[in-house]
Amino acid sequence: MGKLKKIAIGTSGSEIAEAALVLPIFFMLMIGIYWFGRAFNTYATVNHAAREGALVATMSSCATCGNTPASLTTVANAVTAAIQAAGLNPARIQTYAPSTPVFCSGAPPCDSSHSNITICSNVKLTPPSASGNPVCGVTVSFQYPYNFSLPVPLPPYGSNGFNLQLKADVQMRGEY
């Protein structure tokens, strides 16, 4: 005859109750890490695109051609190309003008008619109280919306999560 094994029963399901409490918190933490990581990646992409636009805006065509600055369309195209290269939609770019800049000479208006990107040239980058010759350059500013999607609806943020405006404001010294 075979031997019968004796099975011990006595934990009464405490592991299941602990898992039911811990697993939802763990999964929410993992989802939060994922969405904040994506938001940080999008923020880095938006800032990189603004830097690319500012770099194009500060470089002149060539010394023998008269050093004409890049057109606003060329600057906006550089920004949208960097946004597209990262897989983001450039049509979602929104206008953002952080503050009224101080200009080195005259007051040329800032332009935001090209793809909602605010481009200001001949901007004084050093603080007004600084001594010495002013450092002049360009600023490129815009904002990009990012939507945090949540698996559960949170009443103050609506059913789809909440929106965050990622702002880019890059200043670069002119190479004139």
Backbone bond lengths (Angstrom), bond angles and torsions (degrees), N, CA, C in turn:
res aa  C-N    CA-C-N  psi(-1)  N-CA   C-N-CA  omega(-1)  CA-C   N-CA-C  phi
1 M - - - 1.421 - - 1.521 109.22 -
2 G 1.350 114.07 147.54 1.456 119.67 -179.76 1.518 111.84 -80.64
3 K 1.285 113.38 158.16 1.455 119.07 178.95 1.526 109.53 -88.31
4 L 1.256 117.71 139.47 1.454 122.82 177.00 1.522 109.43 -92.57
5 K 1.319 115.40 136.68 1.463 119.69 178.12 1.510 109.21 -89.91
6 K 1.288 113.95 142.52 1.438 120.16 179.38 1.533 107.89 -95.36
7 I 1.324 118.59 124.87 1.463 124.17 -178.80 1.518 108.24 -103.09
8 A 1.346 114.16 128.63 1.466 118.97 -179.48 1.516 109.08 -91.36
9 I 1.289 116.88 127.89 1.458 123.35 176.32 1.524 105.92 -121.59
10 G 1.389 114.77 124.06 1.443 114.75 -179.13 1.524 114.74 -173.72
11 T 1.350 117.94 -2.44 1.460 117.67 -178.93 1.517 111.55 -85.19
12 S 1.276 118.00 -15.54 1.465 126.33 174.41 1.526 114.45 53.42
13 G 1.340 118.53 33.31 1.461 122.54 171.19 1.514 116.28 78.86
14 S 1.320 119.14 19.19 1.463 119.70 -178.52 1.522 111.76 -67.99
15 E 1.352 117.86 -31.03 1.462 119.94 178.36 1.526 111.03 -65.27
16 I 1.304 115.98 -37.92 1.465 120.29 179.87 1.532 110.09 -67.35
17 A 1.298 117.61 -40.63 1.463 121.31 178.93 1.534 110.66 -66.35
18 E 1.336 117.13 -40.50 1.461 119.76 177.69 1.523 111.19 -65.47
19 A 1.316 117.24 -42.01 1.466 120.89 178.29 1.524 110.86 -63.99
20 A 1.314 117.36 -37.36 1.465 120.81 178.96 1.525 111.50 -65.35
21 L 1.315 117.70 -27.57 1.453 120.77 177.51 1.528 112.33 -85.61
22 V 1.307 117.96 -37.34 1.453 121.77 -172.79 1.526 112.47 -84.59
23 L 1.316 119.20 -39.77 1.461 122.01 -174.69 1.529 114.28 -60.11
24 P 1.330 120.80 -43.82 1.476 118.24 177.26 1.527 112.87 -62.44
25 I 1.329 116.89 -38.74 1.467 119.99 177.88 1.529 109.99 -65.68
26 F 1.317 117.01 -41.76 1.462 121.48 178.81 1.531 110.78 -62.06
27 F 1.325 117.25 -45.96 1.468 119.78 -179.65 1.522 112.04 -67.08
28 M 1.324 118.69 -37.10 1.472 120.80 175.94 1.528 110.56 -64.76
29 L 1.320 117.07 -38.01 1.460 120.83 176.65 1.529 110.68 -64.15
30 M 1.313 117.51 -42.98 1.468 121.33 178.98 1.534 111.10 -65.74
31 I 1.313 117.38 -41.21 1.469 120.61 177.69 1.521 110.02 -65.17
32 G 1.335 117.44 -40.28 1.467 120.90 177.37 1.513 112.32 -62.38
33 I 1.320 117.22 -42.38 1.463 120.79 177.34 1.524 109.78 -62.19
34 Y 1.310 117.06 -42.29 1.468 120.97 179.44 1.537 111.17 -61.55
35 W 1.340 117.57 -49.88 1.463 120.18 -176.13 1.518 112.39 -70.02
36 F 1.313 118.79 -36.84 1.462 119.79 176.26 1.526 110.96 -69.25
37 G 1.327 117.26 -33.34 1.460 120.40 174.46 1.516 111.68 -64.22
38 R 1.328 116.44 -42.14 1.474 119.82 176.92 1.517 111.03 -65.88
39 A 1.329 117.59 -38.90 1.473 120.34 178.50 1.521 110.47 -64.31
40 F 1.324 117.53 -41.34 1.461 120.61 178.61 1.523 110.72 -65.47
41 N 1.330 117.16 -39.65 1.463 121.18 177.29 1.526 110.51 -63.22
42 T 1.314 117.76 -43.00 1.464 121.42 178.42 1.524 110.38 -65.40
43 Y 1.327 117.64 -40.19 1.462 121.41 177.79 1.528 110.84 -62.14
44 A 1.327 117.07 -43.06 1.466 120.57 178.11 1.527 110.49 -64.24
45 T 1.314 117.54 -38.30 1.470 121.41 178.35 1.520 111.12 -65.49
46 V 1.324 117.24 -42.28 1.466 121.48 179.90 1.529 110.27 -64.19
47 N 1.329 117.18 -43.02 1.463 119.78 177.75 1.523 111.80 -66.99
48 H 1.326 117.41 -37.84 1.463 120.51 177.25 1.529 110.22 -63.15
49 A 1.318 117.42 -42.04 1.464 120.92 179.28 1.529 110.94 -63.46
50 A 1.334 117.22 -40.14 1.472 120.17 177.92 1.530 110.69 -65.81
51 R 1.331 117.32 -38.67 1.469 120.18 177.01 1.523 111.29 -65.05
52 E 1.311 117.52 -39.60 1.468 120.82 177.27 1.527 110.65 -61.70
53 G 1.331 116.29 -42.92 1.459 119.86 177.79 1.518 112.21 -64.52
54 A 1.330 117.35 -41.83 1.463 120.79 178.87 1.527 110.98 -65.98
55 L 1.318 117.10 -36.81 1.464 120.51 178.16 1.522 111.00 -64.05
56 V 1.317 116.74 -43.65 1.471 120.57 177.60 1.524 110.05 -64.71
57 A 1.333 117.34 -38.79 1.466 120.79 -178.34 1.524 112.50 -67.89
58 T 1.329 118.33 -30.05 1.461 120.05 -177.39 1.519 113.26 -84.82
59 M 1.304 117.16 -20.78 1.460 118.94 -177.72 1.523 110.12 -87.87
60 S 1.336 115.84 131.37 1.458 120.97 177.42 1.519 109.02 -86.24
61 S 1.334 115.18 167.70 1.461 119.49 -175.33 1.527 111.87 -64.09
62 C 1.317 118.04 -62.77 1.455 121.89 176.78 1.523 108.98 -168.96
63 A 1.331 116.35 155.54 1.464 120.37 -176.02 1.524 111.40 -67.32
64 T 1.316 118.39 -35.63 1.467 120.60 -178.09 1.516 112.18 -81.45
65 C 1.330 117.60 -12.27 1.467 121.15 -179.21 1.521 112.18 -94.95
66 G 1.297 118.47 0.46 1.457 120.82 179.38 1.507 114.22 102.80
67 N 1.323 118.10 6.38 1.473 122.10 178.55 1.522 112.76 51.36
68 T 1.297 117.36 51.82 1.458 120.18 176.90 1.525 108.91 -78.67
69 P 1.311 116.91 134.79 1.471 118.90 179.52 1.521 110.64 -69.80
70 A 1.309 115.60 160.00 1.461 121.22 178.32 1.522 109.63 -65.17
71 S 1.303 115.74 145.84 1.465 119.69 178.74 1.531 109.65 -72.80
72 L 1.321 115.04 159.53 1.463 120.20 179.65 1.526 111.24 -63.88
73 T 1.321 116.07 -33.15 1.463 120.31 177.66 1.521 110.70 -64.84
74 T 1.330 116.89 -40.14 1.460 120.82 178.96 1.526 110.55 -64.45
75 V 1.324 116.97 -40.48 1.466 121.14 178.50 1.527 109.92 -64.97
76 A 1.324 117.27 -46.50 1.465 121.03 179.61 1.528 110.86 -63.27
77 N 1.326 117.53 -37.32 1.468 120.70 177.98 1.526 111.27 -65.44
78 A 1.332 117.64 -35.69 1.465 120.59 177.60 1.529 110.64 -65.56
79 V 1.324 116.53 -39.73 1.471 120.32 178.75 1.525 110.32 -66.77
80 T 1.316 117.46 -48.69 1.470 119.76 -178.24 1.520 111.55 -66.28
81 A 1.321 118.40 -32.72 1.469 120.49 176.94 1.524 110.91 -65.42
82 A 1.335 117.23 -40.51 1.467 120.58 177.83 1.525 111.01 -67.31
83 I 1.319 117.46 -36.94 1.471 121.38 177.39 1.528 109.86 -65.59
84 Q 1.334 116.44 -45.35 1.464 120.63 179.99 1.522 111.86 -65.56
85 A 1.326 117.64 -37.93 1.461 120.81 -179.15 1.527 111.89 -61.83
86 A 1.311 116.62 -27.00 1.462 121.18 179.01 1.522 112.50 -89.57
87 G 1.317 117.62 0.91 1.457 120.89 178.53 1.511 114.60 84.77
88 L 1.334 117.76 14.27 1.459 121.00 177.17 1.526 109.48 -95.97
89 N 1.305 116.46 162.32 1.460 122.58 -177.84 1.530 109.73 -93.23
90 P 1.348 118.46 112.17 1.464 119.53 -179.39 1.524 113.81 -67.88
91 A 1.325 118.38 -15.70 1.460 120.82 178.25 1.530 111.51 -70.51
92 R 1.333 117.59 -15.02 1.466 121.19 -179.69 1.525 112.87 -87.67
93 I 1.340 118.26 -2.54 1.461 121.54 178.76 1.526 109.14 -62.72
94 Q 1.323 116.38 134.82 1.460 121.97 -179.77 1.521 109.26 -121.35
95 T 1.338 115.36 152.03 1.457 121.55 -179.14 1.521 110.69 -67.53
96 Y 1.321 115.61 138.31 1.460 122.31 176.09 1.527 107.25 -147.27
97 A 1.306 116.49 121.56 1.462 122.14 176.16 1.522 106.81 -121.11
98 P 1.338 118.21 104.91 1.465 120.23 -172.27 1.512 115.38 -65.29
99 S 1.323 118.53 -44.45 1.456 121.13 179.75 1.522 108.32 -161.91
100 T 1.309 116.09 167.14 1.457 120.18 178.49 1.524 108.63 -76.48
101 P 1.332 117.92 117.98 1.457 119.44 -177.76 1.528 112.58 -77.37
102 V 1.317 115.25 159.49 1.460 122.49 173.44 1.529 105.97 -97.97
103 F 1.331 115.77 127.56 1.459 119.71 -176.02 1.518 110.97 -95.19
104 C 1.328 116.45 149.97 1.463 121.66 -178.93 1.522 111.19 -70.31
105 S 1.302 117.86 -44.63 1.470 121.41 178.60 1.517 107.98 -145.31
106 G 1.304 115.01 127.27 1.461 118.63 -177.30 1.517 110.34 71.30
107 A 1.290 115.85 -168.17 1.461 120.64 177.62 1.517 109.64 -140.89
108 P 1.328 117.88 73.36 1.459 117.72 176.43 1.529 109.58 -67.24
109 P 1.285 117.72 140.13 1.467 118.68 -177.67 1.529 110.88 -70.91
110 C 1.292 113.97 150.51 1.461 119.18 171.64 1.520 107.37 -77.87
111 D 1.295 116.52 146.68 1.460 121.18 -175.89 1.518 109.46 -116.81
112 S 1.322 117.05 130.41 1.464 120.90 175.81 1.522 111.14 -128.24
113 S 1.319 116.69 23.17 1.466 120.33 -177.51 1.520 112.68 -84.90
114 H 1.316 118.35 -10.58 1.463 121.43 -179.39 1.523 109.79 -99.77
115 S 1.315 116.42 101.81 1.468 123.41 176.83 1.522 113.65 57.31
116 N 1.323 118.38 29.53 1.469 124.40 178.64 1.528 113.34 63.51
117 I 1.320 117.58 23.23 1.453 122.39 179.79 1.522 107.54 -102.62
118 T 1.334 117.58 122.77 1.456 121.96 179.83 1.523 108.95 -84.53
119 I 1.342 116.17 119.35 1.456 122.31 -178.44 1.524 107.49 -120.97
120 C 1.333 116.49 119.70 1.459 122.26 177.55 1.527 108.07 -118.27
121 S 1.314 116.41 127.29 1.462 119.66 177.89 1.519 109.86 -111.05
122 N 1.333 115.99 163.45 1.458 123.30 179.80 1.530 111.47 59.43
123 V 1.319 116.35 40.83 1.459 123.35 -177.67 1.528 108.55 -94.28
124 K 1.329 116.17 138.08 1.459 121.18 176.59 1.526 108.23 -78.89
125 L 1.330 115.64 117.10 1.457 120.28 -175.52 1.521 113.34 -91.57
126 T 1.330 117.39 -25.07 1.462 119.78 178.28 1.518 108.99 -78.23
127 P 1.308 117.68 153.97 1.463 118.85 178.44 1.534 110.89 -62.55
128 P 1.324 118.02 146.32 1.463 120.61 -179.10 1.533 113.33 -58.49
129 S 1.323 118.59 -26.39 1.461 120.89 -178.38 1.528 112.79 -84.49
130 A 1.342 118.26 -7.28 1.466 120.98 -177.39 1.523 110.44 -71.64
131 S 1.332 115.75 143.48 1.460 119.77 179.08 1.526 109.45 -88.46
132 G 1.308 116.53 161.50 1.453 121.51 179.03 1.515 111.55 95.60
133 N 1.313 115.07 -176.74 1.461 120.29 -179.39 1.527 110.32 -69.25
134 P 1.327 116.54 140.81 1.466 118.61 179.45 1.527 110.89 -71.53
135 V 1.304 115.02 149.60 1.459 121.68 173.71 1.517 106.37 -97.44
136 C 1.327 115.60 121.55 1.458 120.40 -177.13 1.523 110.01 -106.68
137 G 1.316 115.70 153.24 1.453 120.10 179.82 1.512 111.60 -170.83
138 V 1.303 115.50 -153.09 1.463 122.15 -178.05 1.527 109.52 -126.48
139 T 1.313 114.95 158.37 1.463 121.17 170.46 1.521 107.99 -126.50
140 V 1.304 115.93 141.23 1.462 122.89 175.43 1.516 106.17 -125.94
141 S 1.335 116.46 123.60 1.463 121.26 -175.45 1.516 110.21 -135.89
142 F 1.319 115.60 141.05 1.466 122.66 170.98 1.516 107.92 -167.03
143 Q 1.314 116.68 172.25 1.460 121.05 175.92 1.516 109.30 -132.56
144 Y 1.319 114.49 154.85 1.460 121.34 -177.02 1.522 107.87 -133.16
145 P 1.325 118.14 128.18 1.471 119.55 -178.25 1.525 111.29 -78.97
146 Y 1.302 115.44 141.12 1.462 121.96 175.39 1.511 108.09 -128.04
147 N 1.328 117.16 132.52 1.452 122.15 -177.13 1.520 109.66 -109.21
148 F 1.335 116.01 117.53 1.457 120.72 172.73 1.520 107.35 -79.72
149 S 1.312 117.22 115.67 1.463 121.26 176.86 1.515 108.41 -93.18
150 L 1.303 115.70 127.72 1.453 121.15 -178.73 1.522 109.71 -112.43
151 P 1.330 118.18 144.31 1.468 119.90 -179.70 1.518 113.58 -73.15
152 V 1.325 117.20 -19.73 1.459 120.94 178.17 1.523 108.55 -124.55
153 P 1.323 118.66 142.26 1.464 119.97 179.80 1.527 111.75 -71.23
154 L 1.306 115.43 133.55 1.459 121.16 173.61 1.523 107.61 -109.05
155 P 1.324 118.81 122.36 1.470 121.82 -172.67 1.528 115.75 -51.59
156 P 1.327 121.39 -43.35 1.471 116.59 -177.68 1.524 113.35 -71.13
157 Y 1.344 118.18 -20.64 1.459 120.92 -174.55 1.521 113.70 -105.84
158 G 1.288 119.54 -2.63 1.452 121.74 -179.30 1.514 110.95 90.90
159 S 1.316 114.62 -174.71 1.460 118.98 -174.26 1.523 112.99 -85.66
160 N 1.326 118.82 -19.74 1.459 120.30 -176.38 1.523 113.39 -102.90
161 G 1.270 119.66 9.76 1.458 121.43 -176.72 1.518 109.68 104.58
162 F 1.338 116.23 -147.12 1.456 119.18 178.99 1.515 109.74 -144.99
163 N 1.329 115.21 155.70 1.457 121.88 -178.57 1.516 110.38 -95.33
164 L 1.313 114.65 146.71 1.448 122.81 177.46 1.524 107.21 -130.63
165 Q 1.323 117.54 130.94 1.462 121.66 178.10 1.526 108.92 -92.44
166 L 1.316 116.44 113.89 1.460 121.80 178.23 1.518 107.56 -90.29
167 K 1.325 116.49 114.85 1.471 121.67 -174.19 1.518 110.39 -100.02
168 A 1.333 115.57 138.53 1.459 122.27 175.10 1.517 107.87 -122.44
169 D 1.317 115.94 128.55 1.468 122.22 177.58 1.523 106.55 -142.16
170 V 1.318 116.76 99.80 1.455 121.72 -174.81 1.517 109.53 -111.45
171 Q 1.328 116.54 133.50 1.453 123.03 174.50 1.517 108.24 -113.90
172 M 1.335 116.11 138.13 1.453 119.76 179.45 1.511 109.34 -141.61
173 R 1.324 115.57 137.88 1.457 121.74 -179.72 1.515 110.03 -67.26
174 G 1.322 115.69 138.46 1.458 121.42 -179.69 1.512 112.44 -74.08
175 E 1.292 116.89 146.20 1.459 123.23 177.81 1.525 109.20 -103.94
176 Y 1.328 117.36 40.13 1.459 120.01 -176.38 1.507 109.85 -81.24
